[in-house]
Amino acid sequence: MRVLLVEDDYMIGNVVQQALREASYGVDWVVDGEAALQSLACLPYEMVLLDLNLPKKDGMSVLRKIRAGGRRVPVLVLSARDATEDRVAGLDCGADDFLVKPFQLSELLARMRAVTRRQGPAVGPALSNGMLTLDPATHEASKDGETVRLTGREFALLQALLVRPGAILSRTDLESRIYGWNEEVESNAVEFLIHSLRKKLGSAAIKNVRGVGWMVPKAA
C-alpha cells in the first residue's frame, strides 16, 4: 500500500515515515498542503495521513479539496488539535478518522488497518481469495491449513495482489505500492519477492501473465 504522509514537523515526519516503511508501506512524505495536492494529482495513493497545521495550504483546506474533487482515498487526520469541535470539523469535512498527537505508533498502524478494512467488502481483518489468506496484523499467510511468516516486502507485495484477486498488476504497479520516492529499487526486486513467495506458498499462489504482470487467481 502506498501512503502519502503530509507533516511539516520533521521529527514527527521522520519517525512516522520510518515506522510505515518497517510496517511494509510505501510512503511519500511532503511538508505543506500545496505539495500534498500536487502529489495526489500525480499518483494513486491508497491512504493519506494529514496534519492540519500546514504551511501554504492548511490541512482542512487540503481535505476539502480532496473531497470536492470526488476522490474517495481514505484520509486519516493526525493533529495536535484535541478539541471536540476540531475532531468533529475534520470528520464532517470528509476525514475517515482523527488521531490526536502525541500518539503511539502501534495505534496509528491499527487505525490505518481499520480504515482500510472499512473501505472494502471484507468483514474481517484478513484478505483472502479463497485459497490464500493474509493477516495484516501478524504478516502471516495461510494456505491449505499451513501458516507461514512473511518478510515486510513479501507481505506488501502479496497484500497488493490480494486486494483485487484476478486483477493483473505490472512490475510498475507493484513497485509503486511497495516503495516510496526515495527508496532504491533493484531491477529484479519484484521477481525476487515473487520467487520467495512461491517457495513459501506454492508455485500456483501467484500467476504470471507473460508480458503483462502478476495476479493471484480468484477462487473457483
C-alpha positions in Angstrom: 0.0 0.0 0.0 1.3 3.4 -0.9 0.7 6.2 1.6 1.1 10.0 1.4 2.3 11.5 4.7 1.7 15.2 5.0 3.5 16.5 8.0 5.6 19.7 8.5 7.2 18.7 11.8 10.4 17.0 10.7 10.9 15.0 13.9 7.4 13.5 13.7 7.7 13.0 9.9 10.9 11.1 10.2 9.6 8.8 12.9 6.3 8.1 11.2 7.9 7.5 7.8 10.3 5.0 9.3 7.6 3.2 11.2 5.5 2.9 8.0 8.4 1.6 6.0 9.1 -1.0 8.7 5.4 -2.0 8.5 5.8 -2.5 4.7 4.1 0.6 3.5 5.4 2.5 0.5 5.4 6.1 1.9 6.0 9.5 0.3 6.4 12.5 2.7 5.6 16.1 1.9 5.7 19.1 4.3 3.0 21.5 3.0 -0.6 21.5 1.7 0.2 22.5 -1.8 2.8 19.7 -2.2 0.2 17.3 -0.9 -2.4 18.3 -3.6 0.3 18.1 -6.3 1.3 14.6 -5.2 -2.3 13.5 -5.1 -2.8 14.8 -8.6 0.1 12.7 -9.9 -0.1 9.3 -8.0 -2.9 7.0 -7.0 -2.4 6.9 -3.2 -4.3 4.4 -1.1 -4.2 6.4 2.1 -3.4 10.0 3.2 -2.0 10.8 6.7 -2.8 14.5 7.0 -1.6 17.1 9.6 -3.9 20.2 9.9 -1.4 22.9 10.8 0.5 23.1 7.4 2.2 25.9 5.6 1.0 27.2 2.2 -2.4 25.5 2.5 -3.8 24.2 5.8 -4.8 20.6 6.2 -8.6 21.3 6.4 -8.4 23.1 3.0 -6.5 20.1 1.6 -9.2 17.8 2.9 -12.0 19.8 1.4 -10.2 19.9 -1.9 -9.7 16.2 -1.9 -13.4 15.5 -1.3 -14.6 18.3 -3.6 -12.8 16.6 -6.4 -14.7 13.4 -5.7 -11.7 11.4 -4.5 -12.5 8.6 -2.1 -8.9 8.0 -0.9 -9.0 7.3 2.9 -7.7 10.2 4.9 -6.5 9.9 8.5 -6.0 13.2 10.2 -3.0 13.5 12.6 -3.3 16.7 14.6 -2.4 18.3 17.9 -5.8 19.9 17.9 -7.7 17.9 20.6 -10.9 20.0 21.0 -14.1 18.2 20.2 -15.1 20.8 17.6 -11.8 20.2 15.7 -12.4 16.5 15.6 -16.0 17.0 14.5 -14.9 19.5 11.8 -12.3 17.1 10.4 -14.8 14.2 10.3 -17.5 16.4 8.8 -15.1 17.6 6.1 -14.5 14.0 5.0 -11.8 12.5 7.2 -12.1 8.8 7.8 -10.5 9.0 11.2 -8.9 11.6 13.5 -5.9 10.8 15.7 -4.7 13.3 18.3 -0.9 13.9 18.8 1.0 12.6 20.6 0.1 9.1 19.6 1.6 5.6 19.8 2.8 4.3 16.5 1.1 1.0 17.2 -2.2 2.8 17.5 -1.6 4.7 14.2 -0.9 1.4 12.4 -4.0 -0.2 13.9 -6.2 2.7 12.9 -4.8 2.5 9.4 -5.7 -1.1 9.2 -9.2 -0.3 10.5 -9.7 2.4 7.9 -8.5 0.1 5.2 -11.0 -2.6 6.2 -13.9 -0.1 6.2 -13.1 0.7 2.5 -13.6 -2.8 1.3 -16.2 -5.5 1.4 -14.3 -7.7 3.8 -15.8 -8.0 7.3 -12.7 -9.2 9.0 -9.0 -8.0 9.1 -7.8 -10.7 6.7 -7.5 -10.6 2.9 -8.3 -13.8 1.0 -9.0 -15.1 -2.5 -10.5 -18.4 -1.1 -7.2 -20.2 -1.3 -4.7 -17.8 0.3 -5.4 -15.8 3.5 -3.3 -12.9 4.6 -3.5 -11.4 8.1 -2.3 -7.7 8.1 -1.9 -7.7 11.9 0.5 -10.6 12.0 2.1 -10.6 8.5 1.2 -14.3 8.2 -0.1 -16.0 5.1 -2.1 -19.3 5.3 -2.7 -21.9 2.6 -4.1 -25.4 2.9 -4.0 -25.2 6.7 -0.4 -24.1 6.9 0.7 -20.7 8.1 4.0 -19.0 7.1 5.6 -15.8 8.3 6.4 -13.2 5.6 9.0 -10.6 5.4 7.9 -7.0 5.2 8.3 -6.7 1.4 6.7 -10.1 0.8 3.7 -9.1 2.8 3.4 -5.8 0.9 3.5 -7.5 -2.5 1.0 -10.2 -1.6 -1.3 -7.6 0.0 -1.3 -5.6 -3.2 -2.3 -8.6 -5.2 -4.9 -9.9 -2.7 -6.8 -6.6 -2.6 -8.2 -7.5 -6.0 -7.9 -11.2 -6.8 -7.9 -11.8 -10.6 -6.6 -8.3 -11.4 -3.2 -8.2 -13.1 -0.6 -5.8 -11.7 2.5 -4.9 -13.6 6.0 -4.5 -12.2 5.5 -0.8 -12.1 2.2 -1.2 -10.3 3.7 -3.4 -7.6 6.8 -1.2 -7.2 4.5 1.8 -6.7 2.7 0.0 -3.9 5.8 -1.2 -2.1 8.4 1.6 -2.4 8.4 5.3 -1.7 10.1 8.1 -3.7 13.5 7.9 -2.0 13.8 4.1 -1.8 16.2 2.5 -4.3 14.6 -0.4 -6.2 16.7 -3.1 -7.7 15.7 -4.0 -11.3 14.7 -7.6 -10.3 13.2 -6.8 -6.9 9.7 -7.8 -7.8 10.7 -11.1 -9.4 12.8 -11.9 -6.4 9.9 -11.3 -4.0 7.5 -13.4 -6.1 10.0 -16.2 -6.3 10.3 -16.1 -2.5 6.6 -16.1 -2.0 6.1 -19.1 -4.4 8.7 -21.1 -2.4 6.7 -20.4 0.8 3.2 -20.7 -0.6 3.5 -22.9 -3.7 4.0 -22.1 -7.4 0.3 -21.7 -8.0 -0.2 -19.0 -5.4 0.9 -16.2 -7.8 0.3 -16.5 -11.6 2.5 -14.8 -14.2 0.7 -13.3 -17.2 3.6 -13.2 -19.7 4.4 -9.7 -20.8 1.8 -8.1 -18.6 2.4 -8.8 -14.9 1.2 -11.0 -12.0 -2.0 -11.9 -10.2 -3.5 -14.1 -7.6 -6.3 -16.2 -9.0 -9.9 -15.8 -7.9 -11.5 -18.7 -6.0 -13.2 -21.2 -8.3 
